[in-house]
Every structure is written in C-alpha cells, then in structure tokens.
Amino acid sequence: IAKNVFDDDHLRALDVKSADLDAVGRSAIVALLIGDPRQGRDFSVAAARLARWATEQPEAGEPEYLLGRNFYQQGRYEAAAEHLDRAVERTIDSPRLRRETFRMRVIVALALGDRATAERALARWLAEPGSRIAQREGMLRFARRFGLRVP
C-alpha cells in the first residue's frame, strides 16, 4: 500500500498501524484509532493507554508523539509541547513520524510565543533526511513568514 500512497498523512498513519508492537502498544493504537466496538473512540481511554505504553517502554517515542499530536490537534499547546519534547528525546523508528514531530514542535512553539524553541525545532526538522523538496520549501516559507531565522 505504501508504494502507492503519496500523501504524508496517510503514510504516517500506515507507519503507526503497521509498526511491530507488543500488546500494550497495540492496545493503545486500537484505543486511539478505533476505540471500543460499541462506544467508539474515547481520547481519555486512548491517552491512558498511550501513557502506559510510554511508561513501560521509556525508549519508545511513538506514544509521546501520538499524545503530542492529539493535544496539538485539540489546541492544547502546552501539553503538546511537553509530549513532543519527550518524543524527540526517545527513539522514533519512522523517519516520517520523526519529521512530523519536529514540524509540529515548530508550530506549537510559535503558538506559545517561544521563537527560540521554534528555531531549534526548525533546525532539527531541516536536518532530518527524507523530506520532499516541496515540503522543505513550504516549511522554509512558513518559517520566514513568522520571522524565524532559517539555518
């Protein structure tokens, strides 16, 4: 499937869904993406399972990335920043997820008025391999629009 998908959002979702996980990680992903068969998704349940995964596997950055991403999408930028920062201190196997973590961290830092952190996250995003030329140019235009120093 991944060979025929060109959208990074879909590719990241495939990375998450196809990761080789233990029962705790799988349970967290199912809670986040599918939820209970009768009641559907409940972020509080998913967040608890993601936190358990992060605690039981302190080297894994994926649960922190997923928590950070969901808090970011909810506009809860302080919580997002905390989890995204922890994610990048850990191992994130998927290069796409790692790049997305830094991209979100730039946006979250700007939302919180923290230009220094935004510039550091931007530098780390630019250093990550694998971004397409259009993604790179788009990020640089975005950064310049907000007056960030571009390395």
N, C-alpha and C positions, 0 to 999 in steps of 0.2 A: 504494500500500500504506500509506504513512504516514498518509493521511487516515483510514484505518480502524483504526489501531493507537493505543491509548491508554496503553499501558504504556511508561514512560520507558526501561526497559532495552532493550526491543525497538526503540524509536525511536532510541536511541543506536547500537544495532547497525546499524540501517539507515543512519544518518548515516555510520558508518565504511565500510560496504560500498558505499555509493553515492557516496562522495567522488570528485572528479575528481583522480586520482593519476597520477603518472608510473610508469614501470616499477619503480623502486626501491620506491616506496610500495606499489604493488600486490603486489609480491613479498613485502613484509613482512606485509601484511594476509593474503595467502593462506597464508603460513607460520604465522601466528598462529591463524587461524580454521579452516583446512582441513588444512594440512600436506601431507606427501608422500603421493601416492596409495597407496603400498604400506605405509608405516610410520606414517602418521597425523601428528598434531601432535607437535612437539618444541619446548618453550619455548626451549631453548638456541639452536636454529636461528632461531626467530622473534625472539628477543632480539637476536641478531647482526644480523639484517636491519633490525629497528627502529632499532638503534643506527646502522647505516649510513645509513638514511633521515634520522635526526636530525642526523647529521654533514653529509650532503650538502645538506640543506635546513634550515639553522640557524634559520630564521624559523618553521618548522612546529612547532606544539605537539602535534599528534596523536601522533607516535611516542613522545614523552615521556609523554603521557597514557596511552597503551596500555602502556608499560613500567611506569609507576607503578601503574596499575590491576592489572596482573598480579602485581606484587610485593605490593601491598595484599592481594589475594585469597590469596596464599601466606603471609600473616602476616609478611612481610619488611618491617617498617615503616620502618626506616632507609632502605633502598633506595627504597621507595615515596615517602617524603618528598622525597628528592633528585630523583627524576624528576617528581613532581607540581609541585615548586617550579620546575623548569625549564620545564614545560609552560605554566604561567601567565605566565611571562616572555615567551613566544612567542605567535604567533597561533594561535588555535583557532577555526576558522571556524564550527563548530557551537555555537550557544548551549547546547544540551543537554550537550555534552561539556564545555564550559567550566564550567557549573554543577556537573556531576558531579565535576570536578577539585577544585573548592573544597570540595564536600561530603566527598569522600574525605580531603582535606587536614585537615579538622576532626577526623575520626575518627582518622587517623594521628597527628596531634599529640597527641590525648588518650591514645592508646595509648603514646606515648613520654613522657607526662607533661609536655608542653610546652603549658601553658594559654595562654600569650601568643600563640603561633602559632595555636592553635585559635581564639582570639578574633579574630585578624586574618583568618583564613580564613573564619570565620563572617560577619564584616562584609562581606567581598568576595562571599560567596555571596548574602547578603541584597541586595547592590547589583546583582546580575546580574538582568536582566529575564527574564520568561518562566516563572517557577515558578508552579505552581498554588497556590491558597490552601491546600489540604490539605498539599502539600509544605512550604510555608512554615511552617504551624502545627506540622507534625511536627518540622521542624528546630528550631524555637524550643523546643518541649517537650523535645527531646533535649538541646539546649544548656543549658536550665535544670536538667535532671536532673543534669548534670555540673557545675553551678555556674558556667557561663560567663556573663560579662557580655553581655547582649544589647543591641546598639545601638538 
